[in-house]
């Protein structure tokens, strides 16, 4: 992942309003919605904006598939820093969610 994409992801995932919403979802144990916001809504928006910024149109497949996991990792790191939850706790909750489906 290049520095511009890292910068964009960091900036977006650290927006106070976004982090507040994530925190509220975590308090309410709404892990499905929380996961969706971090891994889909925001990650896709970041990658789409970056793709467009690079002149590659809306959500270029190469950019998307090459950077999806790295962008999501920045999102979960921001969430953990904001909430004080460990990454292990987050992974446990996400695993429980996957087992339900």
N, C-alpha and C positions, 0 to 999 in steps of 0.2 A: 504494500500500500504506500502510495507516495505521500509526501508531507502535506500537500494541499488537501487531499481527501481526509487525512488524519485530523487536520485543523478544522475542516468543515464538520466532521463527525463529533469531535470534541466540543466544538462550539454549540452544535445543535442539542446534543445529549445533556449538556450542562445548563440549558435554559432553566431558570428558576421555576417557571410555571410548569414546565414539563416534569421536572423532578418532584415538584409538589404533588402533581397528579399521580405519578408513579408511587410515591410514598403513601398516598391515600389508598390506592389500590392494594398495596401490600398490607396495610393495617387492616383492611377489610377482607384480606385473604382472597382477593380476586386475581389469582395467579394466571388464569387464562387471558384475561384482559391485559394484565401487566405484560405478559409474554408477547401478546399481539402488538402492543404499542412499541415495545423495544425492538422486537425482531422483525416486525413487518411494517407497521406504519412509519416509524421514524427512519428505520434503515432504508426502506425503499425510497422515501422522500430525499434522504441524503444522497443516495446513489443516483437518483434521477436528476437532482440538481447538479451534482458533480458531472454526470454524463453530458448534460446540456451545456454546462460551463466549458467543457472540453470540446464542444462543437460536434458531439457524437449523437445528438438527438436525445429523445426521451428514453432513459433507462437502457442504454446500450448493453446488450447481452454479455459481451466480454468484460466490461467494467463490473456489471452486476455479479456474475459468477466468480470473478477473480477477487472480489473484495467483500462480498456479503458477510462472511464469517468474521472478518477483521472489524468491520463496522459494528456488527452486533456485539463483539467483545468490548469495544469502547463503550457501548451503551450499558452493558451490564456492569462494567467497572465504574461508570459514573453513578449508576444506581446504588451500588454497594458503598461507594464513598459517601454518598448523600445520606443513606439510611443507617449506615453502620452495620448492616448485615454482611456476613461473610459470603464469599463466593460459593463456598461449600453449601451453606444454607440455601442459597438461591438455586444451586444445582439440584439439591434434594427436593425442593419444592417443584421444580420443573420436571424432575423424574417422576414424582408422584402424579403430576398432571398428565404426563405421557402414559402412565400406566392406567389411568382412568379411561383413556380413549384407546 
